[in-house]
Amino acid sequence: MNVGQRIANLRTDKNLSQAEFSKCIGVSQSTVGLWETDQRNIPTQTLVKVADFFNVSTDYLLGHKIEDKNNVDLRQVLRENSTMNFGGLELSDKDKEAITRVIGAMLGGD
C-alpha cells in the first residue's frame, strides 16, 4: 500500500469526502485527489499535517515498518546468557533448559 492509498483509506474511514478533508488541511480538493492517485508527492510539512490530522505517524503514512527493539526471543536469552538469576537465586544451565521446556510445552512449541 502506498502513501496515497493510506491517505484515502484514513479519509474514508472518517467518512470524509476529498473536499471536506482538503478544507481541514488547507489544500485544494484536486491536490488531495492527486495525492491519493500518487500523481503528486506530498511536501514534508503537509505530510506532518496529514499525519497529525489522522493521529498517525508519518512513518505509517510512508509505509515504514517500525521494529520493536524490546521484542526479544526468550529462548535465545536463556541460551546465550551465561549468568541469570530468579529472585536472587542463580539459574543453572539445567534450570534454564527446564524453563525452556516448560514454556515450550505451555505455548505448544518444541
N, CA, C and O atoms as a MOPAC input file, in Angstrom:
PM7 MOZYME 1SCF
protein

 N      0.85500 1    -1.17100 1     0.00000 1
 C      0.00000 1     0.00000 1     0.00000 1
 C      0.90200 1     1.23500 1     0.00000 1
 O      1.88200 1     1.29900 1     0.74200 1
 N      0.56200 1     2.20400 1    -0.83300 1
 C      1.37600 1     3.41100 1    -0.92200 1
 C      0.76200 1     4.56600 1    -0.11600 1
 O     -0.31200 1     4.42900 1     0.47000 1
 N      1.46000 1     5.69100 1    -0.10200 1
 C      1.03100 1     6.85200 1     0.68900 1
 C     -0.37700 1     7.28900 1     0.30600 1
 O     -1.21900 1     7.51600 1     1.17400 1
 N     -0.62500 1     7.40400 1    -0.97800 1
 C     -1.93600 1     7.85100 1    -1.44400 1
 C     -3.06000 1     6.93400 1    -0.99400 1
 O     -4.12000 1     7.39800 1    -0.57500 1
 N     -2.82500 1     5.63700 1    -1.08200 1
 C     -3.84000 1     4.67400 1    -0.64300 1
 C     -4.07900 1     4.76700 1     0.85700 1
 O     -5.21500 1     4.64900 1     1.31800 1
 N     -3.01000 1     4.97700 1     1.61600 1
 C     -3.17400 1     5.11000 1     3.07300 1
 C     -4.01900 1     6.34100 1     3.40500 1
 O     -4.91100 1     6.28200 1     4.25100 1
 N     -3.72900 1     7.44900 1     2.73300 1
 C     -4.49900 1     8.67500 1     2.98300 1
 C     -5.95800 1     8.46200 1     2.59500 1
 O     -6.85900 1     8.85100 1     3.33800 1
 N     -6.19600 1     7.85500 1     1.44900 1
 C     -7.57300 1     7.60000 1     1.00900 1
 C     -8.30100 1     6.71000 1     2.00800 1
 O     -9.46000 1     6.96500 1     2.33500 1
 N     -7.63300 1     5.66900 1     2.49500 1
 C     -8.25900 1     4.77400 1     3.48000 1
 C     -8.57300 1     5.49900 1     4.77700 1
 O     -9.66000 1     5.33800 1     5.33100 1
 N     -7.63000 1     6.29900 1     5.26600 1
 C     -7.85700 1     7.04700 1     6.50300 1
 C     -9.01000 1     8.03500 1     6.33300 1
 O     -9.84700 1     8.19600 1     7.22100 1
 N     -9.03600 1     8.68800 1     5.18200 1
 C    -10.09300 1     9.67100 1     4.90800 1
 C    -11.45800 1     9.00100 1     4.85500 1
 O    -12.41500 1     9.49000 1     5.45500 1
 N    -11.55200 1     7.89000 1     4.14200 1
 C    -12.85300 1     7.21300 1     4.03500 1
 C    -13.26300 1     6.57600 1     5.36100 1
 O    -14.45300 1     6.48100 1     5.66000 1
 N    -12.28400 1     6.13800 1     6.15800 1
 C    -12.60700 1     5.61000 1     7.49200 1
 C    -13.26500 1     6.67100 1     8.36500 1
 O    -14.06700 1     6.35300 1     9.24300 1
 N    -12.92300 1     7.93100 1     8.11700 1
 C    -13.52700 1     9.04000 1     8.87700 1
 C    -14.76800 1     9.58900 1     8.17100 1
 O    -15.33300 1    10.59900 1     8.59000 1
 N    -15.18500 1     8.91900 1     7.10200 1
 C    -16.35500 1     9.34000 1     6.31700 1
 C    -16.23300 1    10.77400 1     5.81900 1
 O    -17.19400 1    11.54300 1     5.85700 1
 N    -15.03300 1    11.12100 1     5.35100 1
 C    -14.80000 1    12.45600 1     4.80700 1
 C    -14.67000 1    12.37800 1     3.29400 1
 O    -14.05600 1    11.45400 1     2.75900 1
 N    -15.24600 1    13.34200 1     2.61800 1
 C    -15.03300 1    13.45600 1     1.17700 1
 C    -13.67100 1    14.11000 1     0.95600 1
 O    -13.07800 1    14.65600 1     1.88600 1
 N    -13.18500 1    14.05100 1    -0.27200 1
 C    -11.93300 1    14.74100 1    -0.57600 1
 C    -12.07700 1    16.23500 1    -0.30200 1
 O    -11.14900 1    16.87200 1     0.19600 1
 N    -13.23600 1    16.78800 1    -0.62700 1
 C    -13.47300 1    18.22400 1    -0.41100 1
 C    -13.42000 1    18.57100 1     1.07600 1
 O    -12.79300 1    19.55700 1     1.46200 1
 N    -14.07300 1    17.76800 1     1.90400 1
 C    -14.07800 1    18.03000 1     3.35000 1
 C    -12.66700 1    17.92200 1     3.92800 1
 O    -12.23200 1    18.77000 1     4.70700 1
 N    -11.96900 1    16.87000 1     3.53400 1
 C    -10.61400 1    16.66800 1     4.03500 1
 C     -9.69200 1    17.79300 1     3.58700 1
 O     -8.88300 1    18.29000 1     4.37100 1
 N     -9.81500 1    18.19200 1     2.32700 1
 C     -8.93700 1    19.24200 1     1.80400 1
 C     -9.11600 1    20.55200 1     2.57300 1
 O     -8.14400 1    21.26700 1     2.81400 1
 N    -10.35200 1    20.86600 1     2.95700 1
 C    -10.59900 1    22.08100 1     3.74600 1
 C     -9.94600 1    21.98300 1     5.11900 1
 O     -9.42100 1    22.97000 1     5.63500 1
 N     -9.97700 1    20.80400 1     5.70400 1
 C     -9.41000 1    20.60700 1     7.04600 1
 C     -7.90300 1    20.83500 1     7.08200 1
 O     -7.36700 1    21.31000 1     8.08300 1
 N     -7.22100 1    20.49600 1     5.99000 1
 C     -5.76200 1    20.63200 1     6.00000 1
 C     -5.26100 1    21.78900 1     5.13500 1
 O     -4.05600 1    22.01500 1     5.03400 1
 N     -6.18900 1    22.52100 1     4.51300 1
 C     -5.81900 1    23.73200 1     3.78800 1
 C     -5.19800 1    23.53600 1     2.42100 1
 O     -4.29500 1    24.27600 1     2.03100 1
 N     -5.68200 1    22.53700 1     1.68800 1
 C     -5.24300 1    22.33500 1     0.30300 1
 C     -6.48200 1    22.18200 1    -0.57200 1
 O     -7.59700 1    22.07600 1    -0.06200 1
 N     -6.28700 1    22.17100 1    -1.87700 1
 C     -7.43600 1    22.02100 1    -2.77200 1
 C     -7.86000 1    20.55900 1    -2.86800 1
 O     -7.08500 1    19.64400 1    -2.58700 1
 N     -9.11000 1    20.36900 1    -3.27200 1
 C     -9.62000 1    19.00600 1    -3.44900 1
 C     -8.82600 1    18.28000 1    -4.52900 1
 O     -8.54700 1    17.08800 1    -4.40300 1
 N     -8.46300 1    18.99400 1    -5.58500 1
 C     -7.70900 1    18.34500 1    -6.66100 1
 C     -6.33500 1    17.87600 1    -6.17300 1
 O     -5.83000 1    16.85100 1    -6.63100 1
 N     -5.73700 1    18.61900 1    -5.25200 1
 C     -4.45000 1    18.20400 1    -4.68100 1
 C     -4.60200 1    16.88700 1    -3.93400 1
 O     -3.77800 1    15.98400 1    -4.08300 1
 N     -5.65600 1    16.77600 1    -3.12900 1
 C     -5.91000 1    15.52200 1    -2.40800 1
 C     -6.09200 1    14.38500 1    -3.40700 1
 O     -5.55600 1    13.29300 1    -3.21800 1
 N     -6.84300 1    14.64100 1    -4.45900 1
 C     -7.05100 1    13.62300 1    -5.48700 1
 C     -5.74700 1    13.18100 1    -6.13500 1
 O     -5.54900 1    11.99500 1    -6.40100 1
 N     -4.86200 1    14.13500 1    -6.38700 1
 C     -3.56200 1    13.80200 1    -6.97700 1
 C     -2.69800 1    12.99000 1    -6.00700 1
 O     -1.97700 1    12.08400 1    -6.42600 1
 N     -2.77000 1    13.31200 1    -4.72000 1
 C     -2.03000 1    12.52300 1    -3.72200 1
 C     -2.54100 1    11.09700 1    -3.69400 1
 O     -1.76900 1    10.13800 1    -3.72300 1
 N     -3.86900 1    10.97600 1    -3.63800 1
 C     -4.47800 1     9.65400 1    -3.47600 1
 C     -4.24600 1     8.74800 1    -4.67700 1
 O     -4.31800 1     7.52500 1    -4.56100 1
 N     -3.97100 1     9.34200 1    -5.82100 1
 C     -3.67200 1     8.54900 1    -7.01400 1
 C     -2.17000 1     8.53600 1    -7.31500 1
 O     -1.73900 1     8.10300 1    -8.38300 1
 N     -1.39400 1     9.01400 1    -6.35700 1
 C      0.07200 1     9.06400 1    -6.46900 1
 C      0.57000 1     9.78600 1    -7.71400 1
 O      1.56600 1     9.39900 1    -8.32400 1
 N     -0.14600 1    10.83900 1    -8.07300 1
 C      0.28500 1    11.66000 1    -9.19700 1
 C      1.05300 1    12.89100 1    -8.72500 1
 O      1.63800 1    13.61900 1    -9.52700 1
 N      1.04100 1    13.11000 1    -7.41600 1
 C      1.78900 1    14.22900 1    -6.84700 1
 C      2.32800 1    13.81700 1    -5.48600 1
 O      1.63700 1    13.18400 1    -4.68900 1
 N      3.57600 1    14.19100 1    -5.24100 1
 C      4.18000 1    13.93500 1    -3.92900 1
 C      3.69200 1    14.96800 1    -2.92500 1
 O      3.35100 1    16.09500 1    -3.28500 1
 N      3.66600 1    14.56700 1    -1.67400 1
 C      3.20500 1    15.44500 1    -0.60700 1
 C      4.41400 1    16.11700 1     0.02800 1
 O      5.35000 1    15.43400 1     0.44500 1
 N      4.40800 1    17.45600 1     0.10800 1
 C      5.51400 1    18.13700 1     0.79000 1
 C      5.61200 1    17.68200 1     2.25000 1
 O      4.60600 1    17.33800 1     2.87200 1
 N      6.81200 1    17.68400 1     2.77500 1
 C      7.06700 1    17.18200 1     4.12500 1
 C      6.18000 1    17.84500 1     5.17100 1
 O      5.58200 1    17.15700 1     5.99900 1
 N      6.08500 1    19.17500 1     5.14700 1
 C      5.26600 1    19.87700 1     6.14400 1
 C      3.80600 1    19.45500 1     6.05400 1
 O      3.12900 1    19.32200 1     7.07300 1
 N      3.33100 1    19.24800 1     4.85100 1
 C      1.94300 1    18.83800 1     4.66500 1
 C      1.74600 1    17.39500 1     5.11400 1
 O      0.70100 1    17.05100 1     5.66800 1
 N      2.74000 1    16.55900 1     4.87900 1
 C      2.67000 1    15.16800 1     5.33800 1
 C      2.52400 1    15.12300 1     6.86000 1
 O      1.75900 1    14.32000 1     7.39400 1
 N      3.25700 1    15.98300 1     7.54500 1
 C      3.15400 1    16.06800 1     9.00600 1
 C      1.75100 1    16.51600 1     9.39800 1
 O      1.17000 1    15.98400 1    10.34400 1
 N      1.20900 1    17.48700 1     8.67900 1
 C     -0.14700 1    17.97800 1     8.97000 1
 C     -1.18700 1    16.87300 1     8.76100 1
 O     -2.11800 1    16.73600 1     9.55500 1
 N     -1.03000 1    16.09100 1     7.69800 1
 C     -1.94200 1    14.97400 1     7.41800 1
 C     -1.82900 1    13.91900 1     8.52300 1
 O     -2.84100 1    13.41700 1     9.01100 1
 N     -0.60000 1    13.58600 1     8.91300 1
 C     -0.39000 1    12.59700 1     9.98200 1
 C     -1.03300 1    13.07100 1    11.28300 1
 O     -1.69100 1    12.29100 1    11.97100 1
 N     -0.84500 1    14.33800 1    11.61800 1
 C     -1.45300 1    14.89200 1    12.83800 1
 C     -2.97400 1    14.85200 1    12.75800 1
 O     -3.64100 1    14.52500 1    13.73900 1
 N     -3.51800 1    15.18100 1    11.60000 1
 C     -4.97200 1    15.19200 1    11.42400 1
 C     -5.56300 1    13.80900 1    11.69200 1
 O     -6.59100 1    13.68200 1    12.35800 1
 N     -4.90600 1    12.77900 1    11.16900 1
 C     -5.41600 1    11.41200 1    11.32500 1
 C     -4.87500 1    10.71200 1    12.58000 1
 O     -5.22100 1     9.56400 1    12.85800 1
 N     -4.03500 1    11.41200 1    13.32000 1
 C     -3.44100 1    10.85500 1    14.54000 1
 C     -2.65600 1     9.56800 1    14.25600 1
 O     -2.78700 1     8.56700 1    14.96100 1
 N     -1.83600 1     9.63000 1    13.20100 1
 C     -0.93500 1     8.53500 1    12.84300 1
 C      0.46200 1     9.12300 1    12.68200 1
 O      0.62200 1    10.34300 1    12.65700 1
 N      1.45800 1     8.27700 1    12.57400 1
 C      2.82200 1     8.77000 1    12.37400 1
 C      3.09700 1     8.96900 1    10.88700 1
 O      2.45200 1     8.36600 1    10.02900 1
 N      4.07000 1     9.82700 1    10.60700 1
 C      4.49200 1     9.97500 1     9.21500 1
 C      5.10500 1     8.66500 1     8.72400 1
 O      5.00200 1     8.33500 1     7.54200 1
 N      5.73900 1     7.92100 1     9.62300 1
 C      6.27600 1     6.60500 1     9.24600 1
 C      5.16300 1     5.69600 1     8.74500 1
 O      5.34600 1     4.97100 1     7.76700 1
 N      4.01800 1     5.72800 1     9.40500 1
 C      2.88700 1     4.91000 1     8.95300 1
 C      2.46600 1     5.33500 1     7.54900 1
 O      2.28800 1     4.49400 1     6.66800 1
 N      2.30800 1     6.64800 1     7.34300 1
 C      1.88100 1     7.13000 1     6.02700 1
 C      2.87100 1     6.72700 1     4.94000 1
 O      2.47700 1     6.39800 1     3.82000 1
 N      4.15000 1     6.75400 1     5.27600 1
 C      5.18600 1     6.41800 1     4.29900 1
 C      5.39600 1     4.91500 1     4.14400 1
 O      6.13700 1     4.47300 1     3.26600 1
 N      4.74200 1     4.13600 1     4.99800 1
 C      4.83700 1     2.68700 1     4.88900 1
 C      6.04800 1     2.08600 1     5.56100 1
 O      6.39300 1     0.93400 1     5.29900 1
 N      6.70600 1     2.85100 1     6.43200 1
 C      7.87000 1     2.32100 1     7.14100 1
 C      7.41400 1     1.41200 1     8.26800 1
 O      6.47900 1     1.73100 1     9.00300 1
 N      8.07000 1     0.30500 1     8.39100 1
 C      7.77900 1    -0.61700 1     9.49300 1
 C      8.70500 1    -0.27300 1    10.64400 1
 O      9.91200 1    -0.10900 1    10.46700 1
 N      8.12300 1    -0.16900 1    11.81500 1
 C      8.90100 1     0.14500 1    12.99600 1
 C      9.12100 1    -1.15200 1    13.76900 1
 O      8.17300 1    -1.79500 1    14.22000 1
 N     10.37900 1    -1.51600 1    13.90900 1
 C     10.69100 1    -2.74200 1    14.64100 1
 C     10.68700 1    -2.45300 1    16.13400 1
 O     11.18100 1    -1.42000 1    16.58500 1
 N     10.13700 1    -3.35700 1    16.86800 1
 C     10.11800 1    -3.23200 1    18.32000 1
 C     11.44700 1    -3.73200 1    18.85800 1
 O     11.70900 1    -4.93400 1    18.88700 1
 N     12.27900 1    -2.79700 1    19.27900 1
 C     13.60200 1    -3.16500 1    19.76600 1
 C     13.54300 1    -3.86600 1    21.12000 1
 O     14.53700 1    -4.44000 1    21.56200 1
 N     12.39500 1    -3.82300 1    21.77700 1
 C     12.24400 1    -4.50400 1    23.05700 1
 C     11.78700 1    -5.94800 1    22.88500 1
 O     11.72900 1    -6.70100 1    23.85800 1
 N     11.46400 1    -6.33500 1    21.66200 1
 C     10.99300 1    -7.68400 1    21.39000 1
 C     12.19000 1    -8.63300 1    21.37500 1
 O     13.04700 1    -8.54200 1    20.49600 1
 N     12.24700 1    -9.53200 1    22.33800 1
 C     13.36500 1   -10.46900 1    22.42900 1
 C     12.83700 1   -11.89600 1    22.42800 1
 O     11.71000 1   -12.16100 1    22.84700 1
 N     13.66300 1   -12.79600 1    21.95400 1
 C     13.33400 1   -14.21700 1    21.95200 1
 C     13.83200 1   -14.80700 1    23.26800 1
 O     15.03900 1   -14.92400 1    23.48100 1
 N     12.91300 1   -15.17500 1    24.14200 1
 C     13.26600 1   -15.67500 1    25.46800 1
 C     14.14400 1   -16.91900 1    25.38000 1
 O     15.06700 1   -17.08700 1    26.17700 1
 N     13.86400 1   -17.78300 1    24.42100 1
 C     14.67800 1   -18.99500 1    24.25900 1
 C     16.13300 1   -18.61600 1    23.98700 1
 O     17.05700 1   -19.21100 1    24.54100 1
 N     16.31600 1   -17.61800 1    23.12600 1
 C     17.67100 1   -17.17000 1    22.80400 1
 C     18.34200 1   -16.54500 1    24.03200 1
 O     19.52700 1   -16.77400 1    24.27400 1
 N     17.60100 1   -15.77000 1    24.79200 1
 C     18.14900 1   -15.15800 1    26.01100 1
 C     18.59100 1   -16.23600 1    26.99300 1
 O     19.67100 1   -16.14600 1    27.57600 1
 N     17.76000 1   -17.24900 1    27.17400 1
 C     18.10100 1   -18.33000 1    28.10700 1
 C     19.33700 1   -19.10100 1    27.64600 1
 O     20.13100 1   -19.55400 1    28.47100 1
 N     19.50100 1   -19.24800 1    26.33600 1
 C     20.65200 1   -19.99000 1    25.81100 1
 C     21.94300 1   -19.17900 1    25.88200 1
 O     23.00800 1   -19.71500 1    26.19000 1
 N     21.83600 1   -17.87200 1    25.59300 1
 C     23.04200 1   -17.06600 1    25.41900 1
 C     23.57900 1   -16.44700 1    26.70600 1
 O     24.78000 1   -16.19800 1    26.80400 1
 N     22.74000 1   -16.19700 1    27.67600 1
 C     23.20400 1   -15.55300 1    28.90200 1
 C     23.79500 1   -16.59300 1    29.84000 1
 O     23.11500 1   -17.51700 1    30.28500 1
 N     25.07200 1   -16.42000 1    30.12800 1
 C     25.74200 1   -17.41100 1    30.97000 1
 C     25.30300 1   -17.32100 1    32.42500 1
 O     25.21000 1   -18.34400 1    33.10300 1
 N     25.03300 1   -16.12100 1    32.91500 1
 C     24.62300 1   -15.97600 1    34.30600 1
 C     23.26100 1   -15.30200 1    34.36300 1
 O     23.08200 1   -14.18600 1    33.87400 1
 N     22.30900 1   -15.99500 1    34.96700 1
 C     20.96600 1   -15.44600 1    35.15800 1
 C     20.51700 1   -15.81900 1    36.55500 1
 O     20.97200 1   -16.80700 1    37.13100 1
 N     19.60900 1   -15.00400 1    37.09300 1
 C     19.05000 1   -15.37700 1    38.38500 1
 C     17.56400 1   -15.08300 1    38.40800 1
 O     17.04100 1   -14.32900 1    37.58700 1
 N     16.90800 1   -15.69300 1    39.36300 1
 C     15.47100 1   -15.51900 1    39.55000 1
 C     15.24800 1   -15.31100 1    41.04100 1
 O     15.45100 1   -16.22300 1    41.84200 1
 N     14.83000 1   -14.11000 1    41.40700 1
 C     14.61100 1   -13.81100 1    42.82100 1
 C     15.86400 1   -13.96800 1    43.66000 1
 O     15.79200 1   -14.35100 1    44.82800 1
 N     17.01400 1   -13.67300 1    43.06700 1
 C     18.27000 1   -13.77600 1    43.80500 1
 C     18.93300 1   -15.13300 1    43.71800 1
 O     20.07900 1   -15.28500 1    44.14100 1
 N     18.23800 1   -16.12700 1    43.17600 1
 C     18.81200 1   -17.47100 1    43.03700 1
 C     19.39400 1   -17.62600 1    41.63800 1
 O     18.70900 1   -17.39400 1    40.64200 1
 N     20.65200 1   -18.01700 1    41.57100 1
 C     21.28900 1   -18.19300 1    40.27400 1
 C     20.72300 1   -19.42200 1    39.56800 1
 O     20.55000 1   -20.47900 1    40.17500 1
 N     20.43700 1   -19.26400 1    38.26700 1
 C     19.90100 1   -20.36900 1    37.47200 1
 C     21.04400 1   -21.14300 1    36.83300 1
 O     21.94100 1   -20.56100 1    36.22200 1
 N     21.00100 1   -22.44400 1    36.98200 1
 C     21.99100 1   -23.29900 1    36.32300 1
 C     21.54600 1   -23.51800 1    34.88000 1
 O     20.42700 1   -23.17200 1    34.50200 1
 N     22.44000 1   -24.09800 1    34.08200 1
 C     22.07500 1   -24.43000 1    32.70200 1
 C     20.89700 1   -25.39900 1    32.68600 1
 O     20.02800 1   -25.32100 1    31.81800 1
 N     20.87800 1   -26.30800 1    33.64900 1
 C     19.78700 1   -27.27700 1    33.76600 1
 C     18.46300 1   -26.55000 1    34.05400 1
 O     17.42500 1   -26.89600 1    33.49000 1
 N     18.51100 1   -25.54300 1    34.93500 1
 C     17.31700 1   -24.74300 1    35.24500 1
 C     16.80200 1   -24.03900 1    33.99100 1
 O     15.60200 1   -24.03200 1    33.71600 1
 N     17.73000 1   -23.44700 1    33.23600 1
 C     17.33600 1   -22.71400 1    32.02700 1
 C     16.73100 1   -23.65700 1    30.98700 1
 O     15.77700 1   -23.29400 1    30.29900 1
 N     17.28100 1   -24.86000 1    30.87200 1
 C     16.71800 1   -25.85300 1    29.95000 1
 C     15.31300 1   -26.25200 1    30.39000 1
 O     14.41900 1   -26.39400 1    29.55600 1
 N     15.11600 1   -26.43100 1    31.68400 1
 C     13.79500 1   -26.79900 1    32.21400 1
 C     12.78800 1   -25.68400 1    31.95200 1
 O     11.65000 1   -25.95100 1    31.56500 1
 N     13.20000 1   -24.44900 1    32.15900 1
 C     12.31600 1   -23.30200 1    31.90000 1
 C     11.92600 1   -23.27500 1    30.42900 1
 O     10.76400 1   -23.04600 1    30.09400 1
 N     12.89200 1   -23.50700 1    29.55700 1
 C     12.62800 1   -23.52800 1    28.11400 1
 C     11.61500 1   -24.61300 1    27.76300 1
 O     10.69800 1   -24.37200 1    26.97800 1
 N     11.77100 1   -25.80700 1    28.33900 1
 C     10.83800 1   -26.91300 1    28.06500 1
 C      9.43600 1   -26.59200 1    28.58000 1
 O      8.44900 1   -26.84100 1    27.88800 1
 N      9.34400 1   -26.04400 1    29.78600 1
 C      8.03400 1   -25.73200 1    30.37600 1
 C      7.31100 1   -24.68200 1    29.53500 1
 O      6.13200 1   -24.84000 1    29.21900 1
 N      8.01200 1   -23.62000 1    29.17700 1
 C      7.38300 1   -22.56900 1    28.36900 1
 C      6.99500 1   -23.12700 1    27.00400 1
 O      5.91300 1   -22.83000 1    26.49600 1
 N      7.87400 1   -23.93400 1    26.40800 1
 C      7.56200 1   -24.54800 1    25.11900 1
 C      6.31500 1   -25.40800 1    25.19100 1
 O      5.47700 1   -25.37200 1    24.29000 1
 N      6.18900 1   -26.18500 1    26.26200 1
 C      5.00800 1   -27.04300 1    26.43400 1
 C      3.74700 1   -26.20200 1    26.63000 1
 O      2.68700 1   -26.53300 1    26.09800 1
 N      3.86500 1   -25.12400 1    27.38800 1
 C      2.70400 1   -24.25400 1    27.63200 1
 C      2.22100 1   -23.58600 1    26.35600 1
 O      1.01900 1   -23.41100 1    26.15600 1
 N      3.15800 1   -23.21300 1    25.49300 1
 C      2.81300 1   -22.48700 1    24.26900 1
 C      2.65200 1   -23.39800 1    23.06100 1
 O      2.35900 1   -22.93100 1    21.96000 1
 N      2.84100 1   -24.68500 1    23.26500 1
 C      2.67300 1   -25.63200 1    22.16900 1
 C      3.85800 1   -25.68600 1    21.23600 1
 O      3.74800 1   -26.20100 1    20.12300 1
 N      4.99500 1   -25.16000 1    21.67300 1
 C      6.20600 1   -25.20100 1    20.85600 1
 C      7.00400 1   -26.43600 1    21.17500 1
 O      6.55300 1   -27.32800 1    21.89400 1
 N      8.22000 1   -26.47200 1    20.61400 1
 C      9.06600 1   -27.64400 1    20.89000 1
 C      9.94600 1   -27.42700 1    22.08400 1
 O     10.71700 1   -28.31300 1    22.45100 1

